[in-house]
Amino acid sequence: MVSSKNHAMIRKILLVAIITLINVAAHAQTDQQTIDIQVWKPFTKAIMTQDVETFIQLHSKDVIRVERDSKQVFNYDQYKAAMEKSWPGWKRSMARDGLTYTFELRFLERISNGEQAFEVGYFKNETVNAKGEKQLSFGQFHVALRKENGTWKILVDSDSDNNRSITEAMFLSAKPME
């Protein structure tokens, strides 16, 4: 039989455990919302407008960019230089050919501790030509982020189309950005 003193102690322990779980869940939700605002929304917009400067500023100066399909790893300066070389031509060809481009992220896993985060998900590239014909492609990303001077930055960014095995159904099954 549990004494009233032990019963009170058990209630206190359970209360502390419940409050701790609620705080952890609330903190993770807040991190995700802040990451969306500080990183993913400007990231998505910068890709769709081919804005290299905004895009690269979302990354840590210590970034490790891994393009798994082409088996390449870049540091910050290499990654920026590659975008500065390719994105203006991409932007000109989009305008010249009357193409519209959209980019979307969906998440499978989002883990954070207030200073570091790890996120896994899918992305969708959609191009529509002047005739209204759509071309879709999908991939998967793995990203590590960290807070730098109070702002979330991308520290490790890896993606792949996994031999074109990512489907629209897989993409749609993941959680959209809020």
ChimeraX attribute file (.defattr): number of C-alpha atoms within 10 A of each C-alpha:
attribute: neighborCount
match mode: 1-to-1
recipient: residues
	/A:1	5
	/A:2	8
	/A:3	8
	/A:4	9
	/A:5	8
	/A:6	11
	/A:7	12
	/A:8	12
	/A:9	12
	/A:10	13
	/A:11	11
	/A:12	12
	/A:13	12
	/A:14	12
	/A:15	12
	/A:16	12
	/A:17	12
	/A:18	12
	/A:19	12
	/A:20	12
	/A:21	12
	/A:22	12
	/A:23	12
	/A:24	15
	/A:25	12
	/A:26	12
	/A:27	15
	/A:28	18
	/A:29	15
	/A:30	14
	/A:31	21
	/A:32	22
	/A:33	15
	/A:34	14
	/A:35	21
	/A:36	16
	/A:37	14
	/A:38	15
	/A:39	21
	/A:40	19
	/A:41	14
	/A:42	17
	/A:43	21
	/A:44	16
	/A:45	16
	/A:46	18
	/A:47	17
	/A:48	16
	/A:49	16
	/A:50	20
	/A:51	18
	/A:52	20
	/A:53	12
	/A:54	14
	/A:55	19
	/A:56	21
	/A:57	16
	/A:58	20
	/A:59	23
	/A:60	19
	/A:61	14
	/A:62	13
	/A:63	21
	/A:64	21
	/A:65	21
	/A:66	21
	/A:67	16
	/A:68	14
	/A:69	12
	/A:70	8
	/A:71	8
	/A:72	9
	/A:73	14
	/A:74	16
	/A:75	15
	/A:76	18
	/A:77	12
	/A:78	13
	/A:79	17
	/A:80	17
	/A:81	12
	/A:82	13
	/A:83	18
	/A:84	16
	/A:85	12
	/A:86	12
	/A:87	16
	/A:88	14
	/A:89	13
	/A:90	14
	/A:91	15
	/A:92	12
	/A:93	12
	/A:94	17
	/A:95	11
	/A:96	9
	/A:97	10
	/A:98	13
	/A:99	17
	/A:100	16
	/A:101	16
	/A:102	15
	/A:103	18
	/A:104	19
	/A:105	23
	/A:106	21
	/A:107	20
	/A:108	17
	/A:109	12
	/A:110	16
	/A:111	15
	/A:112	20
	/A:113	12
	/A:114	15
	/A:115	13
	/A:116	17
	/A:117	22
	/A:118	17
	/A:119	17
	/A:120	19
	/A:121	21
	/A:122	27
	/A:123	23
	/A:124	20
	/A:125	15
	/A:126	15
	/A:127	18
	/A:128	16
	/A:129	14
	/A:130	11
	/A:131	8
	/A:132	10
	/A:133	9
	/A:134	13
	/A:135	11
	/A:136	13
	/A:137	15
	/A:138	22
	/A:139	22
	/A:140	22
	/A:141	21
	/A:142	18
	/A:143	19
	/A:144	20
	/A:145	23
	/A:146	22
	/A:147	16
	/A:148	12
	/A:149	7
	/A:150	8
	/A:151	14
	/A:152	24
	/A:153	25
	/A:154	27
	/A:155	22
	/A:156	19
	/A:157	19
	/A:158	17
	/A:159	19
	/A:160	21
	/A:161	18
	/A:162	12
	/A:163	8
	/A:164	10
	/A:165	12
	/A:166	18
	/A:167	16
	/A:168	15
	/A:169	8
	/A:170	16
	/A:171	22
	/A:172	15
	/A:173	13
	/A:174	17
	/A:175	14
	/A:176	14
	/A:177	13
	/A:178	8
